[in-house]
Amino acid sequence: MSYHTSAIVIGGGIGGLAAASAALRHFDQVTLVDKDDLASKIASETILEARRCPAIVLWESYEEARALTQSTKKRRSGVPHYTQPHILLAGGSRALERLLPGFTKELCSRGARSYDAGKGLFVYDFGAPFQRGIDAGVEVFAASRRLINEVCQDVVLEQGKDRLILREKTKVAGLFWERPSSQPESYNVTNRVRGVQGVILNSGEKLRADLVIVSNGRTSQLPSWLKEVGLEVPPQLKVDSQMNYASRWMRLPEDFDPEKEFYSALVNARPAMARGGVALVLEDNLLQISMNGFEGERTTIWML
């Protein structure tokens, strides 16, 4: 009788989905556990109608912008940067394509913008605009985080079919460890813990697996789980740039042509000017504008 191998992935974000895809190549069964309903949507960013060209619109007042509210996009909870700008760089897109064959094709078929970084990107830095129209040979993809997440999820679900088990709206309380039979579970001498046997859910249910991958981002309790059994926690380095940002979505005019205008525009912050901004042309004829500040320089949605 052949041995049935299994893996558990904690977290259903892009990292967790990529991990699940990799695990499917090596295990008979993969269980993906996430605290959210992966198909759920909650109220999110407001879309405004851009009535002027070029696309970057300076509204006369916040009241004018608010009066132009047209609709509300949706997002899944648990993804803190869902409403912020995203560009899938060449290295990231190639890595995801290797893990998820057909990912980039599916992303573009759903409206993601693909362009050469040397031609479609407008950059203003060091007091002047960079030269444009250069064929850099570097393809980048502009899409909302919502679309990137959805395509990743759909491709992985198709890969898994009958071998991927989803445990949605399920929280993991901790790990359970391999120990000598004579060792009480509360005994936490490091060299007596031989490995992880699985996860313990909040309900008390235990899920066993040959491999457990913790990929639930900033909500991860892995450091405390390691401390509980006396294992050393890897050192952490925190770099606080005191960065903050605010973003807004707009619907572009039908006659807007990104080939003539831009696919993305970037104004970099510098020590003498601690504010910057970015504008991205995305799927569904959407424009996303974000302003950022560093070192305590505050930027708010009122600026947009």
Wavefront OBJ file of the C-alpha trace (Angstrom):
o trace
v 0.000 0.000 0.000
v 1.481 3.353 -1.045
v 1.988 6.091 1.535
v -0.395 9.044 1.216
v 1.519 12.321 1.542
v -0.055 15.618 2.551
v 0.805 19.258 3.171
v -1.000 22.107 4.922
v -0.691 25.750 3.874
v -1.831 28.424 6.338
v -2.917 31.587 4.513
v -4.757 32.099 1.236
v -2.994 35.214 -0.036
v -0.634 35.267 -3.007
v 2.195 33.739 -0.953
v -0.053 30.964 0.320
v -1.468 30.271 -3.134
v 2.036 30.078 -4.606
v 3.082 27.730 -1.798
v 0.016 25.547 -2.388
v 0.829 25.366 -6.094
v 4.394 24.262 -5.352
v 3.193 21.714 -2.785
v 0.760 20.190 -5.287
v 3.756 19.033 -7.314
v 5.143 16.975 -4.440
v 2.218 15.866 -2.263
v -0.841 13.728 -2.882
v -3.077 16.177 -1.032
v -2.768 19.838 -0.034
v -5.033 21.607 2.464
v -5.272 25.406 2.276
v -6.494 26.998 5.517
v -7.604 30.640 5.640
v -9.485 32.636 8.261
v -11.563 34.434 5.614
v -14.097 33.324 3.061
v -11.840 33.495 0.005
v -14.782 34.397 -2.216
v -16.116 37.081 0.131
v -16.137 40.732 -0.863
v -16.451 43.777 1.378
v -16.903 47.464 0.603
v -13.718 49.097 -0.528
v -12.390 51.748 -2.827
v -14.570 54.441 -4.361
v -14.432 54.994 -8.113
v -14.722 58.525 -9.449
v -15.530 59.513 -12.996
v -12.644 61.348 -14.655
v -14.246 63.944 -16.913
v -11.100 65.467 -18.350
v -7.989 64.490 -20.283
v -5.151 63.982 -19.677
v -5.943 61.406 -17.064
v -4.431 63.002 -13.956
v -7.284 65.168 -12.773
v -6.856 67.856 -10.133
v -10.264 68.239 -8.546
v -11.310 71.730 -7.497
v -12.474 70.444 -4.142
v -13.047 67.253 -2.202
v -16.786 67.929 -2.398
v -16.604 67.907 -6.199
v -14.785 64.583 -6.167
v -17.197 63.081 -3.678
v -20.164 64.200 -5.768
v -18.798 62.201 -8.702
v -18.851 58.891 -6.866
v -20.164 56.284 -9.263
v -19.770 52.855 -7.732
v -17.949 50.808 -5.146
v -15.456 48.070 -5.893
v -15.225 45.057 -3.623
v -12.338 43.327 -1.915
v -11.560 40.372 0.285
v -10.732 41.149 3.888
v -7.367 40.165 5.285
v -5.360 41.827 2.496
v -4.243 45.195 3.928
v -2.868 46.591 0.661
v -5.810 45.558 -1.471
v -6.690 49.155 -2.352
v -3.142 50.344 -3.009
v -1.371 50.474 -6.413
v 0.270 47.313 -7.705
v 2.616 46.658 -10.607
v 3.727 43.101 -11.229
v 7.401 43.452 -12.120
v 9.171 41.204 -14.613
v 10.785 38.979 -11.986
v 7.531 38.503 -10.104
v 5.506 37.725 -13.211
v 8.086 35.176 -14.386
v 8.133 33.509 -10.962
v 4.339 33.292 -10.841
v 4.225 32.011 -14.409
v 6.622 29.194 -13.506
v 4.476 28.227 -10.531
v 1.138 28.929 -12.222
v 1.437 28.160 -15.949
v -0.967 30.366 -17.884
v -1.150 32.996 -15.136
v 0.007 35.997 -17.204
v -2.168 35.048 -20.179
v -5.214 34.776 -17.929
v -4.333 38.043 -16.185
v -4.216 39.913 -19.498
v -7.386 38.239 -20.755
v -9.182 39.777 -17.763
v -7.931 43.268 -18.564
v -4.491 43.680 -16.984
v -2.258 46.167 -18.797
v 0.995 44.789 -20.194
v 3.672 47.172 -21.430
v 7.408 47.698 -21.825
v 8.789 49.545 -18.799
v 10.900 51.826 -20.989
v 7.970 52.965 -23.107
v 4.909 52.975 -20.897
v 6.378 54.353 -17.664
v 6.646 58.105 -17.116
v 9.144 58.951 -14.364
v 9.816 62.361 -12.840
v 12.842 62.320 -10.575
v 15.875 64.437 -9.694
v 13.959 67.525 -10.830
v 13.266 66.397 -14.396
v 11.384 63.766 -16.412
v 13.273 60.701 -17.572
v 13.631 59.980 -21.280
v 10.763 57.888 -22.628
v 10.235 55.703 -25.671
v 13.161 53.393 -24.963
v 12.608 49.698 -25.599
v 13.851 48.267 -22.306
v 12.806 44.713 -23.097
v 11.243 44.459 -19.631
v 7.553 43.579 -19.600
v 5.528 44.655 -16.573
v 1.860 44.164 -15.738
v -0.450 46.717 -14.133
v -3.545 45.296 -12.484
v -5.483 45.808 -9.296
v -4.589 43.611 -6.343
v -8.120 42.241 -6.593
v -7.514 40.957 -10.118
v -4.070 39.540 -9.330
v -5.478 37.697 -6.313
v -8.471 36.351 -8.210
v -6.389 35.042 -11.115
v -3.871 33.395 -8.760
v -6.684 31.753 -6.842
v -8.516 30.515 -9.934
v -5.352 29.058 -11.498
v -4.387 27.243 -8.279
v -7.902 25.857 -7.827
v -7.795 24.551 -11.378
v -4.387 22.989 -10.725
v -5.576 21.325 -7.545
v -8.991 20.112 -8.650
v -9.564 16.977 -6.533
v -6.265 17.202 -4.610
v -6.637 20.660 -3.052
v -8.882 20.989 -0.005
v -10.059 24.462 1.024
v -10.759 25.132 4.700
v -12.212 28.640 4.591
v -13.346 30.735 7.551
v -11.056 28.579 9.661
v -8.506 29.861 12.172
v -5.394 27.990 13.256
v -4.746 28.023 17.002
v -1.294 26.453 16.866
v 0.927 23.571 15.813
v 1.280 20.140 17.350
v 4.692 18.563 17.498
v 6.323 15.171 17.225
v 7.612 14.107 20.647
v 8.729 10.896 22.375
v 5.698 9.039 23.698
v 6.949 9.444 27.270
v 7.296 13.208 26.992
v 4.358 15.288 28.304
v 3.024 17.835 25.830
v 3.881 20.706 28.182
v 7.553 19.683 28.282
v 9.408 22.116 26.040
v 13.081 21.185 25.930
v 14.173 22.149 22.428
v 16.109 18.999 21.562
v 13.101 16.861 22.490
v 10.892 18.382 19.787
v 11.482 16.392 16.616
v 9.211 18.122 14.138
v 5.744 19.390 13.298
v 2.955 16.863 12.863
v 0.186 19.257 11.873
v -1.998 22.136 13.008
v -4.605 22.645 15.694
v -7.683 24.605 14.646
v -9.592 26.973 16.929
v -12.308 24.331 17.118
v -9.794 21.910 18.648
v -9.653 19.748 15.529
v -6.209 18.488 14.569
v -5.090 18.268 10.952
v -2.072 16.051 10.350
v 0.415 16.616 7.535
v 3.951 15.792 6.438
v 4.694 19.480 5.839
v 3.166 22.667 7.274
v 3.756 25.970 5.456
v 2.920 29.133 7.405
v 2.143 31.879 4.904
v -0.409 34.143 6.524
v 1.603 37.343 6.519
v 1.617 39.881 9.312
v -1.069 37.996 11.264
v 1.220 34.987 11.637
v 1.577 33.562 15.140
v 4.582 31.437 14.190
v 7.050 33.288 16.489
v 4.882 32.596 19.539
v 4.323 28.978 18.442
v 8.091 28.463 18.273
v 8.611 30.071 21.682
v 6.006 27.767 23.227
v 8.237 24.741 22.620
v 11.516 26.490 23.368
v 12.648 26.916 19.780
v 14.662 29.948 18.758
v 12.777 32.647 16.882
v 14.628 34.027 13.834
v 15.843 37.610 14.366
v 13.770 40.400 12.860
v 15.011 43.643 11.340
v 12.544 46.511 11.168
v 13.202 49.544 8.977
v 10.668 52.274 9.691
v 10.608 54.825 6.878
v 7.518 56.444 8.446
v 5.802 56.008 5.099
v 2.108 56.663 4.653
v -0.073 56.823 1.580
v -3.585 57.485 0.348
v -5.165 56.234 -2.866
v -8.182 56.882 -5.027
v -9.707 55.186 -8.064
v -11.061 56.976 -11.123
v -12.812 55.866 -14.294
v -10.954 57.120 -17.362
v -12.658 58.784 -20.335
v -13.361 56.368 -23.174
v -11.009 58.244 -25.513
v -8.005 57.964 -23.203
v -5.161 56.199 -25.039
v -2.359 54.947 -22.747
v -0.089 54.469 -25.765
v -0.178 58.246 -26.310
v -0.330 59.282 -22.658
v 1.138 56.729 -20.231
v 0.463 53.379 -18.619
v 2.027 54.441 -15.349
v 3.466 57.677 -13.976
v 5.823 57.970 -11.031
v 7.038 60.998 -9.080
v 9.686 59.954 -6.577
v 10.111 61.457 -3.142
v 13.524 62.868 -2.261
v 15.041 64.145 0.997
v 14.221 67.717 0.010
v 10.687 66.694 -0.971
v 9.305 63.948 1.229
v 6.191 63.455 -0.885
v 5.699 61.461 -4.053
v 2.972 59.861 -6.069
v 2.023 57.292 -8.671
v -0.764 56.907 -11.238
v -1.559 53.553 -12.865
v -3.846 52.658 -15.754
v -5.499 49.359 -14.831
v -8.182 46.970 -16.027
v -11.749 48.095 -16.806
v -10.495 51.515 -17.924
v -9.601 52.410 -14.345
v -6.989 54.867 -13.141
v -5.526 54.540 -9.668
v -3.759 57.515 -8.111
v -1.773 57.265 -4.898
v 0.177 59.890 -2.964
v 2.794 59.031 -0.362
v 4.841 60.726 2.290
v 7.971 59.759 4.211
v 9.545 60.650 7.545
v 6.315 61.847 9.092
v 5.131 63.810 6.046
v 1.429 63.057 6.113
v -0.667 62.549 3.007
v -4.390 61.932 3.148
v -7.256 61.132 0.837
v -8.239 64.798 1.019
v -5.234 65.593 -1.171
v -6.774 63.546 -3.939
l 1 2 3 4 5 6 7 8 9 10 11 12 13 14 15 16 17 18 19 20 21 22 23 24 25 26 27 28 29 30 31 32 33 34 35 36 37 38 39 40 41 42 43 44 45 46 47 48 49 50 51 52 53 54 55 56 57 58 59 60 61 62 63 64 65 66 67 68 69 70 71 72 73 74 75 76 77 78 79 80 81 82 83 84 85 86 87 88 89 90 91 92 93 94 95 96 97 98 99 100 101 102 103 104 105 106 107 108 109 110 111 112 113 114 115 116 117 118 119 120 121 122 123 124 125 126 127 128 129 130 131 132 133 134 135 136 137 138 139 140 141 142 143 144 145 146 147 148 149 150 151 152 153 154 155 156 157 158 159 160 161 162 163 164 165 166 167 168 169 170 171 172 173 174 175 176 177 178 179 180 181 182 183 184 185 186 187 188 189 190 191 192 193 194 195 196 197 198 199 200 201 202 203 204 205 206 207 208 209 210 211 212 213 214 215 216 217 218 219 220 221 222 223 224 225 226 227 228 229 230 231 232 233 234 235 236 237 238 239 240 241 242 243 244 245 246 247 248 249 250 251 252 253 254 255 256 257 258 259 260 261 262 263 264 265 266 267 268 269 270 271 272 273 274 275 276 277 278 279 280 281 282 283 284 285 286 287 288 289 290 291 292 293 294 295 296 297 298 299 300 301 302 303 304
